[in-house]
């Protein structure tokens, strides 16, 4: 059965890179993208994907704020936060939301961590 994933990052290059890595590992998955937290919330409300990758630092709403709203509205979604800032405070925020923080830059290893979490 095909799964759906929303890739959220203000960097088009990061979104493309994440998409390529997920597609390589899960070729049947349907992947959509959003560039802001606000767009991510709207997309998840409309599409209700199985999974979401979320960047923290984006224009407008922080990814952690968007993730909190998304997880409150859609508790069944598996969401992974990607960030270059892996300080303990962000790790704690991710755990408090019921998700994990994966370090950027995005690599095959970090995508693997996200996919392992999705399979959880």
Buried (B, 14 or more C-beta within 10 A) or exposed (E): EEBBBBBBBBBEEBBEBBBEBBEEEBEEBEBBBBBBBBBBBEBBEEEEBBBBBBBBBBEEBBBBBBBBBBBEEBEEBBBBBBBEEEEEEBBEBBEEBEBBBBBBEBEEEBBEBBBEBBEE
